[in-house]
Amino acid sequence: MPRLWLANAEEVLPEADPFYEEFVRTRTMRMFPRFLLALDPGDLLLAPLPIPRDYTEYVARLLGLGDPGRLALEVRGRTAPYSLVEALLADPEALAEVRERTIQGGWVLEPFVESPRVLRLGEETGIPVGRSATELVRSGRIGELNDKAWFKAFAASLGLPTVSGEVAFSREQLQEAILRMSPLHPDLMLRKGIFAGGAGNTHGSALELLGRVPTWYAGGSVLVEPFLDISSVAGSLAWLGATSVRFLGIDLQVIRDGSWSGFDYPHPAGVGADRIRAGTVSLAEKLHQQGARGYLNLDWAILRDSPEAPLLLECNFRHNGFGYVTELAEKYFGPTWESLVISSREGLPTRSRSAAELLQRLSDLRLEGHPVLLSAPGGERGAVLTSPPEAGAFSVAIFAEDACWVERALERVEEAA
């Protein structure tokens, strides 16, 4: 069953936020090429910008996807605030091509995140959304799972461990919560309820935060919590399929400049790993019973002084950075992918100006007799370019059974780039 992939990543951000347009322009618009790696033969990706031909050719060759010119369709329309769905509905040329490409029927919509807008697109095009129960999406429940404030209360009601603190829904409530909590917690963390990649977080003293609030806050919920002494952040992943739940693993998140920048898999979570797995599976099974389908990605804080008791931070019920790389691993390496060590990095610096130039640099690399770059089906280990150079940065994922090989390969890639 072919899928019409919708890279609607902007829908995990609040449109009223003052940083919305900047985040969409600088982060969201740069991430959609990675969805090419999720395609199966016959799928089509709807994207807001053209994907460089040299990168499309690389992915088509790597995964055996056929004609690279048939993999993606650019949606040229623009709306303010930007929405890929609204832009598509306002672009007669793109809509006509979608209808032409899907005229044989049997297609399903595969969005980055399910939303009422996506349901409306399905109704307009006659292409169903092939995941969660419609009433869950239309009622906003899927959106609530991606809201840190709503999810924290939901998780606590199920007995899952969360961070102490308060929730504010207005500027006045936020200022009052900061003042109430500061005597016991001189360093506080503020987390916007709806934002992605750590970009909606800020921390500091009460005085510092009160000074930021007027320009930082623009409505919606904000979590006010103690700034924790965290040794690492673990991400757990489960797939809620048509009939069952599958636990996929735990990663060690890489944070750079306060934002998510990749992961290492598996996470050496030690004594806390069993609790992370149990909590993830329990929540996944409950949501599955309610009709939710797709990736459940949870973030957990591993505290320095109590690593055996991880705290649940947030939920990403959508396609995500952990999920697309493990899905790529399973697609390329087969069912044994879970035995691999994986390092995924986003936003690495490069002097290369194009995918072709960067691929040429990486194609010359060898490590223990193996080429470092994977560029065709059938490789045993290696690096995949997961996004092409853009504004001096690129992304890569490295796979091997040997952790030392992965570490050294990543060093070689960063040096060569």
Number of C-alpha atoms within 10 A of each C-alpha: 10 17 22 24 22 22 25 24 22 24 23 20 22 18 16 12 18 14 17 16 18 10 17 20 12 11 15 18 17 21 21 21 23 21 20 25 22 17 23 18 15 15 20 24 23 25 23 26 16 13 20 14 13 16 22 23 18 20 26 24 16 18 21 14 20 15 13 17 11 16 22 22 19 14 22 16 20 15 12 9 12 18 20 24 23 18 19 23 18 16 15 13 13 19 17 12 12 17 14 10 14 19 11 8 12 11 21 20 23 24 22 21 24 29 22 17 17 24 19 17 19 15 12 12 16 16 19 20 22 16 19 20 15 17 13 17 22 17 12 13 15 24 23 18 22 22 24 23 25 18 20 23 13 14 19 13 10 12 9 19 18 17 18 11 13 18 22 22 14 15 17 10 15 23 18 13 19 25 15 13 18 16 10 9 17 14 20 23 21 23 21 28 26 22 21 21 15 16 15 20 18 16 17 16 16 22 13 12 21 16 12 14 15 11 9 17 18 16 15 16 22 26 23 24 22 21 17 15 12 15 13 19 22 29 28 25 27 24 19 24 15 14 8 12 22 14 16 19 19 26 23 22 23 19 15 12 8 13 14 18 19 22 25 23 23 18 19 13 20 9 13 18 21 12 17 27 17 12 19 22 21 15 16 26 17 13 18 21 13 12 17 25 25 22 24 27 24 21 22 25 22 23 17 12 10 13 18 17 17 26 22 25 20 23 21 23 24 22 20 17 19 24 20 17 25 20 16 19 21 14 16 17 18 11 10 9 19 17 12 20 21 27 26 24 22 20 21 15 16 20 14 21 14 19 22 18 15 20 21 15 16 23 16 11 16 14 13 7 7 13 19 27 23 22 20 14 12 11 16 13 21 22 24 25 25 25 25 27 26 17 14 14 18 25 22 22 24 28 28 20 15 13 16 11 19 25 16 13 24 22 11 16 21 14 12 17 19
